[in-house]
Amino acid sequence: MTQKPSKAASSSAARAGAKGAARAGSEGMPASNRAARALERRAAIVEAAMEEFIARGFAATRLDDIAKRAGVAKGTIYLHFKDKESMFEELVRIVIVPVVERLTRLPPPTGSVRDLVEAFAGNFLKEVIGTRRGDLVRLIVAEGPRFPAVADFYYREVVSRGVAAMRALIELGIARGEIRQKDLARYPQILVAPAMIAVIWQSLFARHAPLDAQEMVRVHLDLIFGERRTT
């Protein structure tokens, strides 16, 4: 007489069969498709992380919330990132670093140095002010002191590149006689200070006193290069 399997045993066998079928299906999937799906999941995680970081702040964001927003299991996150810090670094690499690379890839200096600086500032304002990038910059300013590793990474990948590009422009301006204050090369941060002020002002005070960032940059450059002559 054959003994019928128990319900628990049947259920266990069913689960094992389902897992085996899923594993077989995955193994049967072309490598290119698996890679594409992995990239899609990684992109979804990064996008969800950006939304959570901006909404909650770096400290308060939990991996569970990111996983829920991304529509993946929490364990899936660990297949792509070792921790929250590495996820944030990836976000900076994807969202901000390419913009910095474009902005600091200056054209040959055929025009005036002031023209180059104005182009840099204008593109920065367009790419950052009022965008998610601006939100990330403000997040780093607000929480960087509590997470020095994140601030250090942002300095290496973003700030140092921008400062080096500005210093090169200042030195070119001094050599051409466009900039008279030679000590400015020691403090290239001064050249881009209005852009950073605009990023912070936008989130804190714009509802009280809207800021014309482009006009502020023009006045700032007048102080450095002298007022433009009108013909």
Beta strands, then each sheet from edge to edge (+ up, - down):
end
